[in-house]
């Protein structure tokens, strides 16, 4: 099977969207909703959406594995944002009734400084050697996750740079109804994007871990393919999300043959998220660390050590995994 696309930029909705002046269920203090119409977008049609591979959209924070200091390394998403003056000009432009076609950015002066090790996301446009901001006025990019950086402590909990491994959740290779947590070499994940989920990420919609024993995992994008998706019609997808067990997910990401990624979120269809019983939590999960215990000496409090103690154990659901004190 071909490797599916990586998330390096904002994904467009599969349907043409419209703005309704109602409070957003997705973003607090946002006075409007972005809802899908019944029309499939030109971007989706141009990307041959009907031949694309549909996968579960996982609710976490985006990460990237690429080299840093000549070794495979986990990177966290960090978008460069405009300074106050530029942000004010941009918002005035968005709300103005003039027919100005384009907003002109001065990237060197309009944006807050980025950390020295920041790199722009791969697929963003370049103009005169500078990255071009997206439609939201952001420049997507990445920063390396350092071991002792408190800002990214949950990211660093799922990687061990000494042994160059990461804690990954995926489908069991021999049983599509079973999930598997394993330690995967970072070299196997090079140039892939992944979603970090867990106790302290996005309100923990999957109910993982606890405040005392936080639990976080990486999921490579495109991991959970959707097998029985209905036709690409607004009402059919709405019924699928509302009525099918497989539809108890945040959304769908279609991986198109040209590398383009197209999405639909439950909120686009007027549905709420998070929900109590997610599809991810309906499957049993097995711990299969695939490590020789005598070759690995982990810190006693780290996630790798906790999972090593649970090696080869099976749980009814992800949220059932509990670590001993």
Backbone bond lengths (Angstrom), bond angles and torsions (degrees), N, CA, C in turn:
res aa  C-N    CA-C-N  psi(-1)  N-CA   C-N-CA  omega(-1)  CA-C   N-CA-C  phi
1 X - - - 1.457 - - 1.521 109.71 -
2 X 1.341 116.72 137.93 1.459 119.89 -178.91 1.521 110.94 -69.22
3 X 1.317 115.76 148.89 1.470 120.22 176.42 1.516 107.91 -68.63
4 X 1.335 115.69 133.58 1.454 119.78 -177.69 1.518 110.47 -81.15
5 X 1.342 115.14 167.30 1.456 121.13 -172.98 1.515 113.79 -65.92
6 X 1.338 115.97 159.35 1.459 121.02 177.49 1.524 109.41 -106.50
7 X 1.340 115.05 153.78 1.464 120.72 -175.83 1.523 108.74 -91.68
8 X 1.324 116.44 101.66 1.469 121.62 -178.87 1.529 111.95 -117.50
9 X 1.328 116.30 0.57 1.463 119.28 179.48 1.529 108.76 -159.54
10 X 1.302 116.39 170.77 1.468 121.12 179.84 1.525 109.68 -64.41
11 X 1.331 116.40 135.09 1.460 120.76 -177.74 1.531 110.63 -91.83
12 X 1.331 117.82 134.28 1.471 119.92 176.95 1.526 111.42 -77.32
13 X 1.325 115.59 156.83 1.471 121.34 177.43 1.521 110.30 -76.25
14 X 1.317 116.15 146.68 1.468 121.34 -179.50 1.530 111.50 -66.44
15 X 1.337 116.45 -25.87 1.465 121.22 177.53 1.526 110.43 -106.46
16 X 1.325 115.66 155.82 1.461 120.44 168.06 1.530 106.87 -62.70
17 X 1.321 117.41 135.63 1.468 120.66 -177.61 1.521 111.14 -107.80
18 X 1.335 114.78 160.06 1.457 121.21 175.12 1.527 108.67 -136.75
19 X 1.312 115.76 153.06 1.460 121.10 -179.11 1.522 109.48 -98.72
20 X 1.355 115.05 129.97 1.467 120.28 175.96 1.524 108.77 -115.62
21 X 1.326 115.45 136.14 1.472 120.32 -177.48 1.522 110.34 -79.43
22 X 1.321 115.15 69.31 1.465 122.59 175.17 1.519 107.75 -134.74
23 X 1.349 118.40 150.65 1.475 119.98 179.37 1.520 111.53 -57.79
24 X 1.333 116.33 135.30 1.467 121.95 -178.94 1.525 110.94 -71.84
25 X 1.344 115.34 137.93 1.470 120.07 173.50 1.521 110.10 -84.92
26 X 1.332 116.46 -15.64 1.464 121.08 -176.14 1.527 111.72 -89.16
27 X 1.332 116.37 -42.90 1.465 120.36 -175.49 1.524 109.93 -121.91
28 X 1.314 115.19 120.82 1.461 120.87 178.62 1.520 109.58 -62.51
29 X 1.324 116.17 140.78 1.472 124.80 178.71 1.535 113.08 72.49
30 X 1.339 118.08 4.49 1.471 119.23 175.26 1.530 108.08 -89.27
31 X 1.348 117.88 119.13 1.472 120.32 -171.67 1.535 114.61 -82.13
32 X 1.323 117.88 9.53 1.462 119.47 -178.64 1.525 110.58 -141.20
33 X 1.337 115.34 161.40 1.466 122.04 176.17 1.521 109.33 -115.31
34 X 1.330 116.06 146.56 1.462 121.13 171.63 1.525 106.98 -107.08
35 X 1.327 116.27 111.71 1.468 121.52 -174.58 1.524 111.15 -116.97
36 X 1.331 115.05 150.12 1.463 120.87 179.54 1.520 110.46 -80.52
37 X 1.325 115.97 139.11 1.461 121.25 169.17 1.532 107.79 -87.07
38 X 1.300 117.80 -171.83 1.472 120.76 179.35 1.529 112.37 -91.80
39 X 1.323 116.96 2.38 1.470 121.62 -176.26 1.519 111.20 -95.50
40 X 1.334 116.47 124.82 1.466 120.90 175.38 1.529 108.35 -68.69
41 X 1.327 117.62 135.17 1.463 121.71 -173.71 1.531 111.82 -72.33
42 X 1.338 114.94 156.86 1.475 120.24 177.87 1.527 110.53 -64.16
43 X 1.349 116.59 -37.14 1.471 119.50 179.24 1.521 110.44 -59.93
44 X 1.326 116.41 -42.09 1.467 120.57 -179.81 1.529 110.75 -66.55
45 X 1.309 116.80 -42.17 1.475 120.45 179.86 1.524 110.82 -66.70
46 X 1.335 116.51 -41.91 1.465 120.31 179.23 1.526 111.95 -62.93
47 X 1.341 116.34 -29.03 1.471 121.15 -179.31 1.528 111.62 -88.60
48 X 1.342 117.06 7.02 1.468 122.00 179.93 1.533 111.35 59.20
49 X 1.338 114.55 55.26 1.463 122.21 -175.19 1.527 112.55 -57.58
50 X 1.330 117.43 -29.99 1.468 120.01 -176.08 1.527 112.27 -72.00
51 X 1.326 117.06 -14.28 1.475 120.66 176.45 1.529 111.68 -106.65
52 X 1.328 116.67 5.20 1.473 120.94 -175.70 1.526 111.46 -78.31
53 X 1.321 115.44 164.20 1.469 122.04 178.66 1.527 108.62 -98.03
54 X 1.354 117.96 115.68 1.469 119.69 179.58 1.526 111.40 -82.39
55 X 1.331 116.07 136.24 1.462 121.51 -179.57 1.527 109.75 -135.55
56 X 1.326 115.32 161.79 1.468 119.72 178.29 1.516 110.68 -71.48
57 X 1.344 116.20 132.75 1.462 121.86 171.35 1.528 106.89 -83.90
58 X 1.322 116.18 117.95 1.458 121.86 -176.01 1.527 109.51 -96.19
59 X 1.330 116.58 139.32 1.463 122.18 -174.66 1.530 110.61 -93.78
60 X 1.333 115.73 100.82 1.459 121.19 178.52 1.509 109.43 -157.67
61 X 1.324 115.66 -144.34 1.460 120.69 174.87 1.525 108.62 -126.13
62 X 1.321 115.24 140.91 1.459 120.72 -170.96 1.531 111.73 -77.34
63 X 1.341 115.78 138.90 1.468 123.28 177.79 1.529 109.15 -131.82
64 X 1.311 115.09 170.72 1.459 121.05 -176.17 1.521 108.07 -147.56
65 X 1.314 117.10 139.67 1.463 120.60 175.50 1.524 108.44 -111.60
66 X 1.320 115.10 118.22 1.458 121.10 174.05 1.532 106.85 -149.91
67 X 1.312 117.06 -179.07 1.471 118.84 -175.59 1.528 111.54 -78.87
68 X 1.313 114.72 149.84 1.464 123.44 173.68 1.521 106.32 -149.33
69 X 1.310 115.76 123.38 1.469 121.11 -174.86 1.534 110.39 54.82
70 X 1.337 113.92 40.91 1.474 123.32 174.34 1.530 114.34 68.79
71 X 1.340 117.87 16.45 1.459 120.67 177.23 1.526 109.65 -131.85
72 X 1.348 117.74 151.59 1.470 119.08 176.78 1.520 110.82 -62.49
73 X 1.334 115.82 137.05 1.467 119.74 -169.47 1.528 109.74 -148.18
74 X 1.330 116.15 148.01 1.466 121.29 174.81 1.521 109.51 -86.03
75 X 1.337 116.03 135.17 1.462 122.82 177.94 1.526 109.46 -119.38
76 X 1.326 116.27 143.15 1.458 122.38 178.07 1.527 110.37 -99.46
77 X 1.319 115.75 150.13 1.467 120.79 178.58 1.526 109.77 -71.07
78 X 1.310 116.18 130.55 1.462 121.61 173.89 1.524 108.17 -144.82
79 X 1.323 116.16 109.53 1.459 121.03 178.52 1.528 109.78 -88.13
80 X 1.307 115.83 132.83 1.461 119.70 172.31 1.522 108.10 -76.01
81 X 1.334 116.02 134.02 1.461 121.00 -177.28 1.524 109.91 -120.94
82 X 1.341 116.32 154.66 1.469 119.08 -178.03 1.523 112.19 -68.89
83 X 1.331 115.81 155.33 1.459 120.16 173.80 1.528 109.68 -72.04
84 X 1.312 116.91 173.94 1.472 120.70 -172.54 1.518 112.85 -58.20
85 X 1.340 116.11 -44.12 1.470 119.13 -177.29 1.536 111.21 -65.23
86 X 1.324 116.04 -45.28 1.464 119.57 -179.02 1.528 111.07 -68.26
87 X 1.334 116.64 -37.17 1.459 120.50 179.07 1.530 110.62 -63.50
88 X 1.335 115.80 -39.52 1.464 119.92 178.30 1.527 111.06 -64.46
89 X 1.332 117.20 -42.88 1.479 120.94 177.56 1.525 110.92 -62.19
90 X 1.335 115.63 -41.59 1.462 120.09 -177.78 1.528 110.62 -66.18
91 X 1.337 116.87 -42.37 1.472 119.78 179.96 1.526 111.16 -67.45
92 X 1.318 116.90 -37.02 1.471 119.97 175.54 1.518 110.71 -62.69
93 X 1.341 116.08 -39.30 1.465 120.76 177.98 1.532 110.45 -63.21
94 X 1.347 116.86 -44.32 1.470 120.69 -178.26 1.521 111.78 -63.68
95 X 1.345 116.37 -35.25 1.466 119.51 -176.19 1.521 113.39 -94.84
96 X 1.334 117.27 -3.35 1.463 119.50 -179.58 1.525 110.37 -74.90
97 X 1.321 116.14 153.21 1.459 120.53 -178.23 1.525 110.66 -96.37
98 X 1.317 115.41 5.25 1.464 118.08 177.99 1.517 109.28 -73.69
99 X 1.317 116.08 158.53 1.461 120.63 -176.99 1.523 112.20 -94.39
100 X 1.328 115.97 36.44 1.466 118.57 177.07 1.520 108.86 -64.91
101 X 1.319 117.14 130.22 1.461 121.08 -174.57 1.517 112.77 -79.98
102 X 1.323 116.91 -29.79 1.454 118.91 -168.94 1.523 110.94 -146.81
103 X 1.328 115.00 144.04 1.462 120.83 174.36 1.522 108.08 -98.84
104 X 1.318 116.39 133.61 1.462 119.96 -176.37 1.528 110.48 -101.55
105 X 1.322 114.51 121.62 1.454 121.40 179.39 1.527 110.57 -100.16
106 X 1.330 115.23 144.79 1.454 121.02 165.87 1.533 105.44 -109.22
107 X 1.328 115.85 94.38 1.465 120.63 -170.48 1.525 111.99 -58.11
108 X 1.319 116.98 -36.75 1.465 119.66 -176.70 1.528 112.43 -69.29
109 X 1.351 116.86 -27.26 1.475 119.76 -175.86 1.534 113.04 -109.45
110 X 1.320 117.99 -25.76 1.467 120.85 -171.14 1.530 114.10 -87.09
111 X 1.324 117.86 -11.68 1.468 119.69 -171.92 1.526 112.27 -114.87
112 X 1.328 113.21 145.97 1.465 119.16 175.93 1.526 109.37 -61.90
113 X 1.325 116.80 146.40 1.470 118.09 -179.13 1.526 111.53 -63.56
114 X 1.317 115.96 145.56 1.462 121.73 178.72 1.521 109.31 -101.29
115 X 1.335 117.19 156.51 1.464 118.97 173.95 1.522 110.61 -56.52
116 X 1.306 116.06 151.99 1.462 121.11 -175.68 1.525 112.44 -57.77
117 X 1.350 116.52 -33.07 1.466 120.33 -176.00 1.528 112.69 -90.54
118 X 1.344 117.41 4.56 1.478 121.38 179.57 1.530 110.71 -65.22
119 X 1.337 116.22 140.16 1.467 120.58 173.47 1.531 108.90 -127.82
120 X 1.340 118.05 144.41 1.466 119.43 177.70 1.533 110.72 -72.33
121 X 1.326 116.03 152.33 1.458 120.35 175.81 1.526 109.81 -61.27
122 X 1.320 114.84 152.06 1.470 120.40 -170.08 1.519 114.85 -62.19
123 X 1.324 117.39 -40.96 1.464 119.55 -166.56 1.526 114.39 -94.50
124 X 1.337 118.09 5.99 1.463 117.73 -178.85 1.525 110.08 -78.29
125 X 1.326 114.01 150.55 1.465 119.86 -178.28 1.531 110.89 -69.41
126 X 1.326 115.32 154.89 1.465 121.88 176.85 1.529 108.85 -121.22
127 X 1.320 115.71 142.52 1.456 120.90 176.21 1.524 107.83 -138.07
128 X 1.334 116.14 119.27 1.473 121.85 -177.96 1.529 112.15 52.99
129 X 1.324 115.15 37.84 1.456 120.04 176.52 1.510 115.06 83.20
130 X 1.340 117.20 0.66 1.466 121.19 178.96 1.524 110.42 -113.39
131 X 1.357 117.37 145.03 1.466 119.64 176.62 1.521 111.08 -68.71
132 X 1.324 116.78 143.67 1.469 122.26 -179.08 1.532 109.23 -92.96
133 X 1.343 118.84 125.97 1.468 120.90 178.27 1.535 111.79 -60.57
134 X 1.338 116.03 151.02 1.463 120.48 179.29 1.529 110.55 -80.68
135 X 1.339 116.27 -172.97 1.467 120.03 -175.22 1.524 112.92 -67.26
136 X 1.330 117.44 -14.40 1.462 121.15 177.03 1.529 112.49 -94.91
137 X 1.323 115.93 0.34 1.458 119.76 -179.01 1.513 113.56 80.34
138 X 1.327 117.01 21.40 1.463 121.78 178.75 1.529 109.98 -112.27
139 X 1.323 115.54 155.08 1.466 121.00 172.16 1.525 107.42 -114.74
140 X 1.335 117.53 102.11 1.468 119.94 -177.82 1.529 111.04 -63.13
141 X 1.329 115.29 142.95 1.458 119.34 179.33 1.513 111.72 -166.59
142 X 1.336 114.63 -169.78 1.464 121.18 -172.38 1.529 111.45 -140.33
143 X 1.335 115.33 149.69 1.465 121.25 170.50 1.529 108.43 -129.06
144 X 1.339 117.52 143.74 1.466 119.11 -179.57 1.521 111.43 -68.38
145 X 1.329 115.62 141.84 1.468 121.61 178.48 1.525 108.00 -86.95
146 X 1.331 115.21 107.69 1.465 120.36 178.99 1.527 109.39 -85.97
147 X 1.303 116.01 151.58 1.467 121.51 -173.05 1.523 113.25 -57.93
148 X 1.328 118.20 -42.07 1.463 121.02 -172.80 1.529 113.89 -106.26
149 X 1.326 117.47 19.27 1.455 121.31 179.23 1.532 109.29 -83.98
150 X 1.343 116.98 110.72 1.473 120.73 -175.92 1.522 112.59 -63.11
151 X 1.335 116.58 -30.12 1.462 119.92 -179.40 1.529 111.35 -61.63
152 X 1.329 116.29 -30.11 1.462 120.49 -177.67 1.535 111.13 -119.75
153 X 1.347 115.56 37.52 1.471 119.31 -175.78 1.523 112.35 -65.31
154 X 1.340 117.79 -31.62 1.472 119.26 -179.59 1.528 110.10 -75.96
155 X 1.314 116.74 -31.54 1.467 119.98 173.09 1.538 109.74 -63.73
156 X 1.338 115.25 -47.56 1.465 118.60 -174.80 1.525 112.44 -69.80
157 X 1.359 117.03 -17.81 1.470 119.46 179.42 1.527 112.38 -69.54
158 X 1.328 117.92 -18.52 1.472 120.36 -176.43 1.527 112.44 -102.48
159 X 1.331 117.23 6.63 1.464 120.08 176.93 1.527 110.12 -129.85
160 X 1.311 115.24 149.63 1.466 121.57 173.13 1.522 106.44 -128.79
161 X 1.342 115.62 108.08 1.461 119.56 -174.80 1.527 112.88 -76.82
162 X 1.325 116.59 -22.14 1.457 119.28 177.18 1.525 110.73 -63.69
163 X 1.335 115.55 -43.34 1.462 120.28 -179.20 1.543 112.01 -101.93
164 X 1.353 115.68 -1.75 1.469 122.75 176.84 1.529 111.49 55.89
165 X 1.342 115.84 53.02 1.462 121.59 179.23 1.527 110.22 -131.39
166 X 1.336 116.03 161.00 1.463 122.60 178.80 1.527 109.22 -135.07
167 X 1.328 116.38 150.75 1.468 122.09 176.33 1.517 108.76 -87.68
168 X 1.331 115.83 117.05 1.463 121.14 -171.92 1.527 110.61 -124.92
169 X 1.335 114.90 136.32 1.464 122.29 172.17 1.517 107.98 -102.85
170 X 1.322 116.25 129.85 1.461 120.18 178.55 1.524 109.33 -152.14
171 X 1.309 115.62 178.39 1.455 120.70 176.03 1.524 108.86 -77.31
172 X 1.325 116.87 141.33 1.458 119.63 177.73 1.525 109.04 -63.88
173 X 1.334 118.55 134.78 1.469 120.01 -174.56 1.530 114.33 -63.48
174 X 1.331 117.66 -24.21 1.466 120.08 -176.62 1.521 114.13 -107.47
175 X 1.346 116.89 -3.79 1.466 119.75 -176.25 1.526 109.50 -146.93
176 X 1.338 118.09 104.10 1.465 120.53 -177.61 1.528 113.64 -64.58
177 X 1.333 117.32 -15.80 1.458 120.60 178.90 1.510 113.49 -91.62
178 X 1.332 117.01 7.02 1.459 121.86 -175.84 1.525 110.09 -125.77
179 X 1.334 116.44 135.55 1.462 121.34 174.28 1.522 109.31 -94.91
180 X 1.329 115.37 157.46 1.461 120.44 -178.96 1.524 109.80 -138.00
181 X 1.332 115.66 133.48 1.465 121.54 172.47 1.522 107.67 -107.66
182 X 1.329 116.66 125.59 1.464 119.63 -177.70 1.520 110.31 -145.91
183 X 1.327 115.19 163.70 1.465 121.73 174.24 1.529 107.40 -91.54
184 X 1.329 116.04 119.03 1.466 121.78 -174.14 1.532 108.89 -113.85
185 X 1.332 118.38 134.54 1.474 119.60 176.14 1.534 111.25 -57.80
186 X 1.320 116.90 133.12 1.463 120.10 178.48 1.526 111.03 -58.44
187 X 1.323 116.52 -29.55 1.472 119.99 179.49 1.526 111.46 -63.53
188 X 1.348 117.44 -27.50 1.470 121.11 177.96 1.524 112.02 -74.65
189 X 1.333 116.38 -15.28 1.465 121.19 -176.55 1.530 112.58 -105.70
190 X 1.325 117.29 4.46 1.464 120.82 -176.48 1.526 112.63 -54.46
191 X 1.306 115.30 134.49 1.472 125.74 178.79 1.524 113.04 65.75
192 X 1.320 116.48 19.41 1.464 120.64 172.97 1.525 109.48 -103.96
193 X 1.333 115.58 150.59 1.463 120.22 168.66 1.518 107.80 -101.90
194 X 1.332 114.71 151.98 1.455 121.14 -175.71 1.523 109.19 -141.42
195 X 1.325 115.48 164.05 1.456 120.88 175.93 1.527 108.65 -109.26
196 X 1.328 116.30 126.88 1.459 120.90 173.59 1.520 108.11 -90.68
197 X 1.344 116.63 122.01 1.460 121.23 178.37 1.524 109.12 -120.24
198 X 1.335 116.41 161.93 1.451 118.01 174.36 1.513 114.94 148.68
199 X 1.307 114.92 -168.48 1.463 124.57 -170.42 1.522 113.33 -52.96
200 X 1.310 117.01 -43.51 1.471 120.98 -172.46 1.524 113.56 -110.45
201 X 1.331 115.79 25.21 1.468 120.52 -178.89 1.532 109.84 -119.86
202 X 1.331 116.77 122.80 1.475 122.51 173.32 1.531 114.47 51.41
203 X 1.323 117.16 36.43 1.461 119.14 177.73 1.511 114.23 76.98
204 X 1.345 117.23 7.91 1.468 122.15 174.40 1.534 113.07 54.31
205 X 1.337 118.23 61.59 1.472 120.12 -177.17 1.531 114.20 -65.51
206 X 1.332 117.84 -16.89 1.471 120.34 -179.22 1.527 112.47 -99.23
207 X 1.342 117.10 2.78 1.453 121.50 173.93 1.515 115.09 65.09
208 X 1.326 117.52 38.13 1.463 120.90 -176.64 1.529 112.25 -86.95
209 X 1.335 115.78 138.94 1.454 121.60 172.59 1.518 113.71 63.30
210 X 1.333 115.26 -159.34 1.463 122.14 -178.90 1.523 108.11 -151.99
211 X 1.334 115.96 171.71 1.463 119.82 178.93 1.526 110.63 -60.98
212 X 1.343 115.80 -38.42 1.457 120.53 -179.17 1.521 111.49 -73.58
213 X 1.342 115.92 -38.15 1.467 120.83 -178.76 1.530 109.61 -128.62
214 X 1.352 117.38 77.13 1.471 120.06 -179.42 1.527 111.92 -64.18
215 X 1.329 114.93 146.74 1.467 121.44 -177.77 1.521 108.93 -132.89
216 X 1.323 115.97 125.95 1.461 121.18 179.79 1.521 110.13 -133.35
217 X 1.330 116.06 148.91 1.463 121.84 -177.11 1.522 109.78 -144.47
218 X 1.329 115.95 156.53 1.462 122.29 174.21 1.526 110.06 -103.84
219 X 1.334 115.69 139.35 1.467 121.05 176.18 1.530 107.75 -126.43
220 X 1.336 119.07 113.93 1.469 119.63 176.93 1.528 110.98 -59.39
221 X 1.320 116.84 138.09 1.459 120.19 -179.81 1.530 111.00 -62.12
222 X 1.328 114.89 135.71 1.454 120.57 -178.43 1.517 113.63 90.54
223 X 1.349 116.78 5.08 1.466 120.68 -175.76 1.522 112.42 -62.19
224 X 1.332 116.96 -46.06 1.465 120.48 -172.37 1.527 110.16 -101.35
225 X 1.323 115.79 94.28 1.457 120.39 179.19 1.523 110.49 -76.86
226 X 1.329 116.06 144.06 1.462 122.49 -179.83 1.521 108.36 -97.27
227 X 1.318 116.26 121.68 1.472 120.93 -171.19 1.523 114.07 -88.65
228 X 1.322 117.88 -35.72 1.468 119.62 -171.07 1.522 111.56 -123.88
229 X 1.315 115.73 53.92 1.461 120.50 -179.98 1.527 109.63 -75.84
230 X 1.342 117.94 140.64 1.476 119.35 178.36 1.526 111.15 -72.83
231 X 1.322 115.87 -178.57 1.464 121.01 178.73 1.523 110.34 -61.48
232 X 1.301 115.83 156.13 1.469 121.93 -175.37 1.533 109.79 -80.22
233 X 1.337 113.83 68.79 1.460 121.05 176.02 1.521 108.56 -128.56
234 X 1.320 115.22 142.72 1.461 121.73 -174.44 1.531 111.77 -51.31
235 X 1.333 117.23 -53.37 1.468 120.52 -175.39 1.521 112.51 -68.46
236 X 1.348 116.79 -34.51 1.466 119.68 178.35 1.531 111.09 -66.57
237 X 1.331 116.55 -41.83 1.465 119.80 177.66 1.532 110.89 -67.29
238 X 1.325 116.49 -39.41 1.459 120.74 177.62 1.533 110.54 -59.09
239 X 1.321 116.68 -45.31 1.473 121.21 179.02 1.523 111.04 -64.73
240 X 1.332 116.44 -38.06 1.470 120.89 179.85 1.523 110.97 -64.78
241 X 1.339 117.09 -45.75 1.460 120.79 178.34 1.535 110.88 -62.28
242 X 1.330 116.74 -38.70 1.469 120.46 -175.00 1.523 113.25 -81.02
243 X 1.345 116.48 -32.55 1.459 118.47 -168.19 1.511 117.31 -113.02
244 X 1.332 118.93 -12.38 1.467 120.62 -176.17 1.528 111.10 -106.61
245 X 1.302 115.90 144.80 1.464 120.48 177.35 1.522 110.13 -59.75
246 X 1.355 116.89 -41.23 1.463 121.56 179.98 1.527 111.71 -65.47
247 X 1.336 117.19 -18.62 1.460 121.48 -178.40 1.516 114.02 -84.40
248 X 1.313 117.14 0.87 1.474 120.44 -179.77 1.540 109.52 -84.08
249 X 1.314 114.57 60.99 1.464 123.06 -177.91 1.529 109.11 -133.26
250 X 1.343 116.28 166.70 1.460 119.95 -177.97 1.528 111.86 -68.44
251 X 1.317 116.46 -35.53 1.451 119.89 -177.17 1.513 110.89 177.22
252 X 1.324 115.80 -170.94 1.464 122.74 -178.60 1.524 108.51 -124.38
253 X 1.327 115.89 139.56 1.473 121.61 171.51 1.522 107.37 -121.11
254 X 1.327 116.16 121.51 1.469 121.00 176.69 1.526 108.99 -92.63
255 X 1.321 116.74 126.57 1.463 122.44 177.09 1.528 107.57 -97.05
256 X 1.315 115.88 109.60 1.466 121.04 -175.45 1.528 110.77 -88.88
257 X 1.329 115.85 158.11 1.466 121.11 -173.82 1.521 112.86 -64.43
258 X 1.350 117.67 -23.08 1.468 120.45 179.38 1.532 112.23 -88.81
259 X 1.358 117.01 6.25 1.452 121.21 -179.81 1.523 113.74 93.01
260 X 1.330 116.52 -9.53 1.457 120.97 -179.87 1.541 110.07 -69.53
261 X 1.326 116.35 143.47 1.460 122.01 176.85 1.531 108.89 -115.90
262 X 1.320 116.05 131.19 1.463 123.03 -179.21 1.524 107.75 -125.34
263 X 1.335 117.26 141.43 1.466 118.49 -175.15 1.521 112.26 -130.26
264 X 1.338 114.41 165.86 1.459 122.14 161.35 1.523 106.42 -142.70
265 X 1.321 115.37 134.43 1.469 122.48 179.78 1.529 107.61 -105.12
266 X 1.321 116.57 151.47 1.463 119.41 176.15 1.535 111.05 -52.77
267 X 1.343 116.86 -37.43 1.464 119.85 -178.67 1.528 112.02 -63.99
268 X 1.333 117.21 -28.90 1.470 119.59 176.63 1.526 111.32 -61.19
269 X 1.332 115.95 -27.06 1.468 121.34 -178.07 1.530 112.06 -101.27
270 X 1.332 116.09 10.81 1.458 120.25 178.79 1.517 113.87 77.79
271 X 1.339 117.39 16.76 1.464 121.64 -179.11 1.518 110.29 -100.62
272 X 1.324 116.40 152.95 1.467 119.04 -176.38 1.531 111.40 -85.80
273 X 1.280 114.16 156.76 1.471 124.69 172.78 1.530 106.60 -158.36
274 X 1.352 117.40 137.45 1.465 128.78 6.39 1.526 113.29 -76.70
275 X 1.331 115.40 168.60 1.460 122.63 179.24 1.530 108.46 -126.30
276 X 1.337 117.66 158.68 1.471 120.28 -173.29 1.531 115.07 -63.34
277 X 1.312 118.26 -47.35 1.469 120.74 -173.20 1.524 110.15 -117.53
278 X 1.320 116.16 96.57 1.462 120.61 -177.84 1.529 110.75 -81.30
279 X 1.322 115.24 154.28 1.465 120.21 178.50 1.524 110.90 -61.29
280 X 1.332 117.22 -36.07 1.461 120.34 -180.00 1.534 111.03 -59.86
281 X 1.347 115.78 -31.69 1.453 119.58 -178.62 1.531 113.21 -90.35
282 X 1.329 116.08 8.60 1.471 118.84 177.15 1.525 111.72 -95.62
283 X 1.337 116.45 -6.37 1.469 120.32 -176.60 1.521 111.05 -104.99
284 X 1.340 117.44 144.37 1.470 119.66 172.19 1.525 110.32 -69.09
285 X 1.338 115.44 158.72 1.469 120.53 -177.95 1.523 109.58 -136.81
286 X 1.323 115.69 138.42 1.461 121.30 178.59 1.528 109.59 -114.80
287 X 1.323 116.03 142.07 1.466 121.27 175.53 1.525 107.62 -92.12
288 X 1.318 116.14 120.49 1.458 120.66 -178.51 1.529 107.94 -137.79
289 X 1.338 115.31 79.79 1.460 120.10 -171.49 1.536 113.80 -68.31
290 X 1.321 116.86 -26.40 1.472 121.33 177.61 1.535 111.58 58.21
291 X 1.324 115.89 37.74 1.462 120.99 -179.89 1.527 109.39 -120.16
292 X 1.299 115.51 142.43 1.458 120.48 171.73 1.526 107.56 -80.90
293 X 1.344 116.57 113.77 1.464 121.21 -172.88 1.528 112.84 -58.44
294 X 1.312 116.30 -25.34 1.460 119.04 -176.29 1.528 112.38 -82.43
295 X 1.322 115.77 -13.57 1.469 119.27 -177.94 1.525 112.51 -98.52
296 X 1.340 116.92 -9.70 1.456 119.95 -174.78 1.520 109.86 -123.56
297 X 1.324 116.73 123.47 1.464 121.62 176.71 1.526 107.88 -118.32
298 X 1.341 115.71 101.24 1.460 120.89 -175.91 1.524 110.72 -96.19
299 X 1.332 115.42 155.66 1.456 120.88 170.49 1.525 108.57 -57.67
300 X 1.313 117.25 138.08 1.468 122.02 -172.29 1.527 113.02 -60.87
301 X 1.357 117.08 -27.46 1.464 120.20 -176.67 1.524 113.79 -94.85
302 X 1.327 118.04 -4.04 1.469 119.17 -173.21 1.532 111.42 -80.81
303 X 1.329 115.15 158.15 1.464 121.13 -178.17 1.522 112.42 -59.63
304 X 1.323 116.92 -37.56 1.465 120.23 -178.71 1.527 110.34 -60.75
305 X 1.323 116.96 -40.60 1.453 120.76 179.55 1.528 110.86 -67.24
306 X 1.345 116.87 -41.45 1.463 120.75 177.87 1.528 111.18 -60.74
307 X 1.335 116.16 -45.07 1.461 119.07 -178.64 1.530 111.84 -70.13
308 X 1.331 116.45 -32.03 1.465 119.57 177.64 1.531 110.62 -62.40
309 X 1.335 116.01 -34.69 1.468 120.18 176.88 1.528 111.80 -67.23
310 X 1.331 116.53 -26.92 1.471 121.81 -178.84 1.523 111.99 -97.99
311 X 1.322 117.23 9.38 1.466 121.02 -174.18 1.529 111.48 -53.82
312 X 1.352 114.76 135.79 1.470 124.17 178.82 1.527 113.93 71.79
313 X 1.333 117.80 5.59 1.465 120.10 176.07 1.529 110.13 -87.13
314 X 1.324 115.23 150.69 1.463 121.68 -178.96 1.527 109.11 -117.65
315 X 1.332 115.79 138.33 1.461 121.57 -179.58 1.526 109.21 -122.77
316 X 1.348 115.35 151.42 1.470 119.75 -178.55 1.509 113.12 -67.22
317 X 1.340 116.61 -32.97 1.463 122.07 -178.91 1.529 108.91 -149.94
318 X 1.315 116.21 160.19 1.469 120.51 176.57 1.519 111.31 -57.18
319 X 1.329 116.54 -43.07 1.470 120.12 -175.33 1.536 111.99 -70.26
320 X 1.344 117.06 -7.79 1.470 119.98 177.93 1.522 112.69 -83.87
321 X 1.327 117.76 -8.77 1.460 120.18 -179.04 1.517 109.90 -74.47
322 X 1.327 115.73 116.71 1.465 121.48 -178.37 1.524 108.02 -128.47
323 X 1.317 116.33 134.02 1.457 121.11 178.57 1.530 110.10 -93.43
324 X 1.317 115.79 144.13 1.462 120.70 173.81 1.523 109.73 -69.74
325 X 1.305 114.50 152.77 1.472 119.53 178.42 1.516 110.58 -66.16
